[in-house]
Amino acid sequence: MSNSHSDTIPLHASSQSDIDEIENLINSSVQSGPATVLPARPPSPPRASIPVSSSPFIQSHIPPPPLSSSSSNQKVPSVPSAPPPPPPVGNSSSIVATGFGPPPNTLTEPVWDTVKRDLSRIVSNLKLVVFPNPYREDPGKALRDWDLWGPFFFIVFLGLTLSWSASVKKSEVFAVAFALLAAGAVILTLNVLLLGGHIIFFQSLSLLGYCLFPLDIGALICMLKDNVIVKVIVVCVTLAWSSWAAYPFMSSAVNPRRKALALYPVFLMYVSVGFLIIAID
Amino acid sequence: MDLSQPIEENYANPKTCFFHVFFKASALAFYILSALFADSFVIIFVITVVLSALDFWVVKNVSGRILVGLRWWNEINDQGESTWKFECLDQESLALINPKDSWLFWWTLYLNAACWTILGIFSLVRFQADYVLVVGVCLSLGIANIIGFTKCRKDAKKKIQAFATQTIASRVSSTIQSAFSIV
């Protein structure tokens, strides 16, 4: 904070010490502040981390939001001089951010950062669940950053694809597919919980939604190619892929003797979706 | 925010307020006027639900931050338990929030949920299960936001009280110290 003294008008000695005292008070309260106000969510390990504080506040294209606590203590000493233009505030907040412990919170990040962060989270969750990767050994840790946007897109996409392939009763097909998948995911999660498993409700919903991705691909291929044999083969392959993707998460959540009880309904649901894909004409 | 200007009586963030209302209103309008737009239920469903989901995202991530300075999310900690995290701006920034903005924020949230509930009752009475599904999805998204932000606001008030008592205590102790040093 020593750079701020060059900006201020030289004052009488006693008032300068008062200002110092006020500064120290604010500094100490701000330092203890982040301990009571929760720091921002730290970037989680598996992600190619887009740092939360990537763009300083000056780049925000929305009207200047209320400044966070780290930059407000820069405002107080320089009030006797002119109100600070944005660049010094941006610089000081980035200096403060690296000097102090907690990172700037996500409350003042630009909108585009939030969008990018959410999109990258969807992609990373998809990669973790559906594709082979080293984190599958510890399933609870892998889907730590659950989100429901990916499952939402996949369910809607599957419903749309099925509805498009159907020649009659398109609306019913879509509604049935959507309701089946949504209610099915909820019921499967309840099933695991009632079997005494340790799983978090939203994490499991998120997982079951992401595991629909292979079936989405299967439905797309079946929509484009109308041959029955091709359809059966494609559905079998994608069904096996979906079940393989869901297996470690579900099985690790329950007692080993009840693994089959937890996994069988998941498999059943995916088989019924597979039949729906094959039977649509 | 420029301190030399008086606090505006109008909305401080008109663009954010507009988007906050826009998606909700368009979802409701599309659903109600759907008979004029499209015969197919699929299109009605998809567009209404997509607009509702976009509205959920906008409220949770953008307008909640900008209009009332609150944010909530869910995290899973290392023990594998889920915790709800709340974040709020500090005391000085909260005082700078335009009251008109926050009035608009809260009242459109409540009004949105009330409208969907009424539409849901209509669909139930007519035994249209498809439309009840649409209304159910949109209503659950709206209620999720209401619950999240209400919890966040209560949490913020608690934190501010704790912070204020702490600041008063430290200030009192420092003035006592300075009194003793002068003497």
Chai-1 contact restraints between the chains, C-beta under 6 A:
chainA,res_idxA,chainB,res_idxB,connection_type,confidence,min_distance_angstrom,max_distance_angstrom,comment,restraint_id
A,S29,B,T167,contact,1.0,0.0,6.0,A-B,restraint_1
A,T36,B,K159,contact,1.0,0.0,6.0,A-B,restraint_2
A,T36,B,A162,contact,1.0,0.0,6.0,A-B,restraint_3
A,T36,B,F163,contact,1.0,0.0,6.0,A-B,restraint_4
A,V37,B,K159,contact,1.0,0.0,6.0,A-B,restraint_5
A,L38,B,K85,contact,1.0,0.0,6.0,A-B,restraint_6
A,L38,B,E87,contact,1.0,0.0,6.0,A-B,restraint_7
A,P63,B,N13,contact,1.0,0.0,6.0,A-B,restraint_8
A,P64,B,M1,contact,1.0,0.0,6.0,A-B,restraint_9
A,P65,B,I66,contact,1.0,0.0,6.0,A-B,restraint_10
A,P66,B,L89,contact,1.0,0.0,6.0,A-B,restraint_11
A,P66,B,S93,contact,1.0,0.0,6.0,A-B,restraint_12
A,P66,B,L96,contact,1.0,0.0,6.0,A-B,restraint_13
A,S69,B,D90,contact,1.0,0.0,6.0,A-B,restraint_14
A,S72,B,E92,contact,1.0,0.0,6.0,A-B,restraint_15
A,N105,B,E87,contact,1.0,0.0,6.0,A-B,restraint_16
A,L107,B,R65,contact,1.0,0.0,6.0,A-B,restraint_17
A,L107,B,R71,contact,1.0,0.0,6.0,A-B,restraint_18
A,L107,B,E87,contact,1.0,0.0,6.0,A-B,restraint_19
A,L107,B,L89,contact,1.0,0.0,6.0,A-B,restraint_20
A,V111,B,V62,contact,1.0,0.0,6.0,A-B,restraint_21
A,T114,B,N61,contact,1.0,0.0,6.0,A-B,restraint_22
A,G140,B,G80,contact,1.0,0.0,6.0,A-B,restraint_23
A,R144,B,I76,contact,1.0,0.0,6.0,A-B,restraint_24
A,S163,B,V42,contact,1.0,0.0,6.0,A-B,restraint_25
A,K170,B,V42,contact,1.0,0.0,6.0,A-B,restraint_26
A,S171,B,F41,contact,1.0,0.0,6.0,A-B,restraint_27
A,S171,B,V42,contact,1.0,0.0,6.0,A-B,restraint_28
A,F174,B,V42,contact,1.0,0.0,6.0,A-B,restraint_29
A,A175,B,D130,contact,1.0,0.0,6.0,A-B,restraint_30
A,I200,B,S82,contact,1.0,0.0,6.0,A-B,restraint_31
